[in-house]
């Protein structure tokens, strides 16, 4: 049976009571019963037009029944009330639970969507900035605060403001620098979307940004690794072939020097050949170290023990007018190939000695903990890395050359004083240990090389 047909008798009875009575109490009672009828028999919420049909059919049924009622009778008066629409409150009472349920459903849906949008705004890793019509910041999300160091209040008050805020109702993309609280800048790619009202009016702009500088650094690092690998392969092949030729040259030079008359020009020339051969042999060893493909053989060792083991070698590498100072602030446990990592220290200390020159100076080595700046270390819960810093008071490195110092065969030293492989080999060894090597330098002030190594295990450090 149709729902309307099933409810028609009960609803028609309520409509009859409304039409035939002048008692306000009776009318209120009938309205309440209509609401209860809707709650019980219409709990699943039929369409509004079905309720209108139910009311219409009940009215037609009663009007036809009272069509011939004599004037002055209750039925005649009831028919007049139906014609005037006095029974409309009964339909509204029938629809009331449905309307309330619909409103509650819409409020619940709105609340759920609002909570979802708030969660997306608060928890996304992308930076979000909301700008008003004047281009002023209305709000920023936590990701923006984490990336820039500004608080939400500082951002709203104008910190890191856009030089050219968006205007108009067109979506756009742009890239540019974003100033952080420490004065540094991020290269951010923004997707800017206008937010329009129901009438098409512009309300504000929502800007979603992504730090493309970090991605660019990762891509540069990958390209650098590929270049180093290719050069290492080439250097290894050349070094092996050249080493065979050099062995013959040095051996024959030594034999001829034994047969030459001491103090003669021939003896002096042979001595120069042997000296040049020794330098060439040292170059070959550097090339072989640089091209070494074998993984390191790590062992667990503390930074204090490692530096103490290498101290004698490092002091011997410095000229007499220069000094070495070693300080261990935090003694972390690391896993390193002791021979390879001492070679890294030796290469950097030799460069520091040459940078300070004959005027003397001090090479300072400090051990503590820190996080590299060239990798994504924004997660405050990540453990700090073991850090060894080698600082000098030398001539420093010009800013335009800092990006090249780890390239193979790149050197700023005069011809014959440098091969350009020392720092490249150090870079390769540190990377093979899963570490990072960074450099800070100011011309005329000095340079600091920072070696970051992952700790051997969580919490592995000695106070």
Helices and strands as residue ranges (DSSP letters): H 3-20, H 24-41, H 48-65, H 74-84, H 88-123, E 127-131, E 137-140, H 142-148, H 152-156, E 172-179, E 185-196, E 202-211, H 212-259, H 265-290, E 299-302, H 303-317, E 322-328, E 331-336, H 338-356, G 357-359, E 361-370, E 385-391, G 399-401, H 422-432, E 436-442, E 446-453, E 461-462
